[in-house]
């Protein structure tokens, strides 16, 4: 591969997909970590939520989403959905010519770096928690770390409605997190195992500290994924030495990258998307998968 070919690949976009709009928290983190990168985002909003569906169905939907991104010549795929990461990552990597980063592994690595007590709590959708993906990822890195997990299905609709800083959010957070800390008071790190949850990080962190009676580090899987993407693109091999499926390097331009958003159902997106992206969005293009 020549210098010109490598430069062209570096200019290819990063692909991100999620079952809905929560994955825009990953896009938000990406735009901070890699501001020069173009991003193609797909929200499978017609089939959301993935969290209540079977693993086989999640895998099928995820493969379709990834194919959409690969057809747009992305150089890296981010699965901005913990449920898809937990249930479909091996299948996605098996058929992708470019690197695929899930949400679970970066979140697990960040949690292990943050914990001092060796007791980690994870909250997520029913499918993510039932999969045991975080337990497996953490045990693979440190078998001595203790993990306690609780499914919190009501947090996604709270995030969608924008009820993130009121008494209702605090009440629901306390109901779920009390189950977590009743099992393990020594938890000092809380993993937000759903990309919807970063918009609830403040209330979740406050309630966690109240229930634990000590400081609790909150690990945001969206930020962990953005850091993993930055590392993947920044650690590419020299020209001519790139193995199949390796990252191709970062886009080094200084101007802000372009964001192209697609969705399988555009209902309410003008209202919902800015909550997760943290900035105005001109719109989504409707696509049929």
C-alpha positions as CSV (number, residue, x, y, z in Angstrom):
1,X,0.0,0.0,0.0
2,X,1.4,3.4,-1.0
3,X,1.5,6.6,0.9
4,X,-1.5,8.1,-1.1
5,X,-3.6,4.9,-0.5
6,X,-2.9,5.1,3.2
7,X,-3.8,8.8,3.4
8,X,-7.0,8.1,1.6
9,X,-8.0,5.4,4.1
10,X,-7.2,7.7,7.0
11,X,-9.8,10.0,5.6
12,X,-12.4,7.4,5.7
13,X,-15.1,7.9,8.4
14,X,-15.6,6.0,11.7
15,X,-18.8,4.1,11.7
16,X,-21.0,4.0,14.9
17,X,-24.3,2.1,15.3
18,X,-26.8,1.7,18.1
19,X,-30.3,0.4,18.6
20,X,-31.5,4.0,19.0
21,X,-30.2,7.4,19.8
22,X,-28.3,6.6,23.0
23,X,-25.2,5.9,21.0
24,X,-24.9,9.6,20.2
25,X,-23.2,9.8,23.6
26,X,-20.4,7.8,22.0
27,X,-20.4,10.2,19.0
28,X,-20.2,13.1,21.5
29,X,-17.2,11.5,23.2
30,X,-15.6,10.7,19.8
31,X,-16.0,14.3,18.6
32,X,-14.1,15.4,21.7
33,X,-11.3,12.7,21.5
34,X,-11.0,12.8,17.7
35,X,-12.4,16.1,16.4
36,X,-11.0,15.7,12.9
37,X,-12.7,12.5,12.1
38,X,-15.8,12.1,9.9
39,X,-18.4,9.9,11.6
40,X,-21.3,7.9,10.1
41,X,-24.0,7.1,12.7
42,X,-26.8,4.6,12.4
43,X,-29.6,4.4,14.9
44,X,-31.9,1.3,14.4
45,X,-34.7,3.2,16.0
46,X,-37.4,1.2,14.2
47,X,-36.4,-1.9,16.2
48,X,-35.4,-0.3,19.5
49,X,-35.0,-1.6,22.2
50,X,-32.5,-4.4,21.7
51,X,-32.2,-5.0,25.5
52,X,-35.5,-7.0,25.7
53,X,-34.8,-9.2,22.6
54,X,-33.2,-12.6,22.3
55,X,-29.4,-12.9,21.7
56,X,-30.0,-14.4,18.2
57,X,-32.3,-11.5,17.2
58,X,-29.8,-8.9,18.5
59,X,-27.0,-10.6,16.5
60,X,-29.1,-10.6,13.3
61,X,-30.0,-6.9,13.7
62,X,-26.4,-6.0,14.6
63,X,-25.0,-7.7,11.5
64,X,-27.4,-5.7,9.3
65,X,-26.3,-2.4,10.9
66,X,-22.7,-3.2,10.5
67,X,-23.2,-4.0,6.8
68,X,-24.8,-0.6,6.3
69,X,-21.7,1.1,7.8
70,X,-19.2,-1.1,5.9
71,X,-21.0,-0.2,2.7
72,X,-20.0,3.4,3.4
73,X,-16.3,2.5,3.6
74,X,-15.8,3.1,7.3
75,X,-12.3,2.4,8.6
76,X,-13.5,1.4,12.1
77,X,-16.8,0.2,13.6
78,X,-18.0,1.1,17.1
79,X,-20.9,-0.8,18.6
80,X,-22.5,2.0,20.6
81,X,-24.8,-0.5,22.2
82,X,-23.9,-2.6,25.2
83,X,-26.6,-5.2,24.4
84,X,-25.2,-5.7,20.8
85,X,-21.7,-5.7,22.2
86,X,-22.6,-8.4,24.7
87,X,-24.4,-10.6,22.3
88,X,-23.0,-10.0,18.8
89,X,-19.4,-8.9,19.0
90,X,-17.7,-12.2,17.9
91,X,-20.1,-12.5,14.9
92,X,-19.5,-8.8,13.9
93,X,-15.7,-9.2,14.1
94,X,-15.8,-12.4,12.1
95,X,-17.2,-10.7,9.0
96,X,-15.6,-7.2,9.3
97,X,-12.6,-6.2,7.2
98,X,-12.0,-3.4,9.6
99,X,-11.5,-3.3,13.4
100,X,-14.7,-3.5,15.5
101,X,-14.8,-2.0,19.0
102,X,-17.6,-3.0,21.4
103,X,-18.8,-1.2,24.5
104,X,-18.0,-3.9,27.1
105,X,-14.3,-4.4,26.8
106,X,-13.3,-0.7,27.1
107,X,-15.8,-0.2,30.0
108,X,-14.3,-3.2,31.8
109,X,-10.8,-2.0,31.3
110,X,-11.7,1.5,32.6
111,X,-13.4,0.0,35.6
112,X,-10.4,-2.1,36.6
113,X,-8.2,1.0,36.3
114,X,-10.5,3.0,38.5
115,X,-11.3,0.5,41.3
116,X,-9.2,0.5,44.5
117,X,-11.3,-2.0,46.5
118,X,-11.6,-4.6,43.8
119,X,-15.4,-4.4,44.0
120,X,-17.1,-3.2,40.8
121,X,-20.8,-2.6,40.2
122,X,-22.4,-2.7,36.7
123,X,-25.8,-1.5,35.6
124,X,-27.3,-2.1,32.2
125,X,-30.2,-3.5,30.2
126,X,-31.7,-6.9,30.9
127,X,-30.0,-8.4,27.9
128,X,-26.6,-7.0,28.8
129,X,-26.7,-8.1,32.5
130,X,-28.1,-11.5,31.6
131,X,-25.3,-12.1,29.1
132,X,-22.6,-11.9,31.8
133,X,-20.4,-10.1,29.3
134,X,-19.0,-7.6,31.9
135,X,-18.3,-10.4,34.4
136,X,-16.4,-12.4,31.7
137,X,-14.4,-9.3,30.4
138,X,-13.4,-8.3,34.0
139,X,-12.5,-11.9,35.0
140,X,-10.4,-12.3,31.9
141,X,-8.3,-9.4,33.0
142,X,-8.3,-9.9,36.8
143,X,-9.9,-13.0,38.2
144,X,-9.7,-11.6,41.8
145,X,-12.0,-8.6,41.1
146,X,-15.5,-8.9,42.5
147,X,-18.4,-7.8,40.3
148,X,-22.1,-7.2,41.1
149,X,-24.6,-6.4,38.4
150,X,-28.2,-5.1,38.3
151,X,-30.5,-4.6,35.4
152,X,-32.1,-1.2,35.2
153,X,-34.7,-1.2,32.4
154,X,-36.5,2.0,33.3
155,X,-33.4,4.2,33.0
156,X,-33.5,4.2,29.1
157,X,-37.0,5.6,28.9
158,X,-36.1,8.2,31.6
159,X,-33.1,9.3,29.4
160,X,-35.3,9.4,26.3
161,X,-37.8,11.6,28.0
162,X,-35.1,13.9,29.3
163,X,-36.1,13.2,33.0
164,X,-32.4,13.1,34.0
165,X,-32.1,15.7,36.9
166,X,-35.4,15.6,38.7
167,X,-36.9,13.7,41.7
168,X,-38.3,10.9,39.4
169,X,-34.8,10.2,38.1
170,X,-33.4,10.2,41.7
171,X,-36.2,7.9,42.9
172,X,-35.7,5.3,40.1
173,X,-31.9,5.5,40.5
174,X,-32.2,4.9,44.3
175,X,-34.6,1.9,43.7
176,X,-32.1,0.2,41.4
177,X,-28.9,1.1,43.0
178,X,-30.1,0.1,46.5
179,X,-30.3,-3.5,45.1
180,X,-26.7,-3.2,43.9
181,X,-25.3,-1.8,47.2
182,X,-27.4,-4.0,49.4
183,X,-25.5,-6.9,47.8
184,X,-22.0,-5.3,48.1
185,X,-21.4,-2.2,50.1
186,X,-17.7,-2.3,49.2
187,X,-18.4,-1.3,45.6
188,X,-16.2,1.7,44.7
189,X,-16.7,1.8,41.0
190,X,-19.9,1.9,39.0
191,X,-20.0,1.0,35.3
192,X,-22.7,2.6,33.3
193,X,-23.3,-0.3,31.0
194,X,-25.6,1.4,28.6
195,X,-24.8,4.3,26.3
196,X,-28.1,6.0,27.3
197,X,-26.8,6.2,30.9
198,X,-24.2,9.0,30.6
199,X,-27.0,11.6,30.5
200,X,-28.0,10.3,33.9
201,X,-24.4,10.1,35.2
202,X,-24.8,13.0,37.7
203,X,-27.9,11.6,39.5
204,X,-26.5,8.0,39.4
205,X,-23.2,9.1,40.9
206,X,-24.9,11.1,43.6
207,X,-27.2,8.3,44.6
208,X,-24.4,5.7,44.5
209,X,-22.3,7.7,46.9
210,X,-25.2,8.2,49.3
211,X,-26.0,4.5,49.3
212,X,-22.4,3.4,49.6
213,X,-21.4,5.9,52.2
214,X,-18.1,6.5,50.4
215,X,-16.8,7.8,47.1
216,X,-17.8,5.8,44.0
217,X,-16.1,6.3,40.7
218,X,-18.5,6.4,37.7
219,X,-17.2,4.8,34.5
220,X,-18.9,6.1,31.4
221,X,-18.7,3.4,28.6
222,X,-19.1,6.0,25.9
223,X,-16.0,7.9,27.0
224,X,-14.1,4.5,27.3
225,X,-15.1,3.6,23.8
226,X,-13.9,6.9,22.4
227,X,-10.5,6.4,24.1
228,X,-10.3,2.9,22.7
229,X,-11.0,4.3,19.2
230,X,-8.3,6.9,19.7
231,X,-5.8,4.3,20.7
232,X,-6.8,2.0,17.8
233,X,-6.3,4.7,15.2
234,X,-3.2,6.1,16.9
235,X,-1.4,2.8,17.1
236,X,-1.5,1.8,13.4
237,X,1.5,0.0,12.0
238,X,3.9,1.7,9.5
239,X,2.9,2.0,5.9
240,X,3.1,-1.3,4.1
241,X,2.9,-3.3,7.3
242,X,-0.8,-3.2,8.1
243,X,-2.3,-6.7,8.7
244,X,-5.9,-7.4,7.7
245,X,-8.4,-5.8,10.1
246,X,-5.9,-3.3,11.5
247,X,-6.7,0.3,12.1
248,X,-5.6,2.7,9.4
249,X,-4.6,5.8,11.5
250,X,-6.3,9.0,12.5
251,X,-7.5,11.8,10.2
252,X,-5.0,14.5,11.0
253,X,-6.8,17.5,9.6
254,X,-7.5,20.4,12.0
255,X,-11.0,21.3,10.9
256,X,-14.0,19.6,12.5
257,X,-15.1,16.3,11.0
258,X,-18.5,15.7,9.3
259,X,-21.3,13.9,11.1
260,X,-23.8,12.0,8.9
261,X,-26.7,10.4,10.8
262,X,-29.1,7.8,9.6
263,X,-32.1,6.1,11.3
264,X,-34.6,3.4,10.6
265,X,-37.4,5.6,12.1
266,X,-37.0,9.3,12.4
267,X,-39.9,9.9,14.8
268,X,-39.0,12.3,17.7
269,X,-35.4,12.5,16.6
270,X,-35.3,16.2,16.4
271,X,-36.3,16.2,20.1
272,X,-34.2,13.3,21.3
273,X,-30.9,13.5,19.5
274,X,-29.6,16.8,21.0
275,X,-30.1,15.4,24.5
276,X,-27.5,12.7,23.8
277,X,-25.2,14.5,21.3
278,X,-25.1,17.6,23.4
279,X,-25.4,19.9,20.4
280,X,-28.0,20.8,17.7
281,X,-28.4,18.3,14.9
282,X,-29.6,19.2,11.5
283,X,-31.4,15.9,11.1
284,X,-31.4,12.1,10.3
285,X,-31.7,10.5,6.9
286,X,-34.4,7.8,7.0
287,X,-33.1,4.4,5.7
288,X,-34.7,1.0,5.3
289,X,-32.5,-1.9,6.4
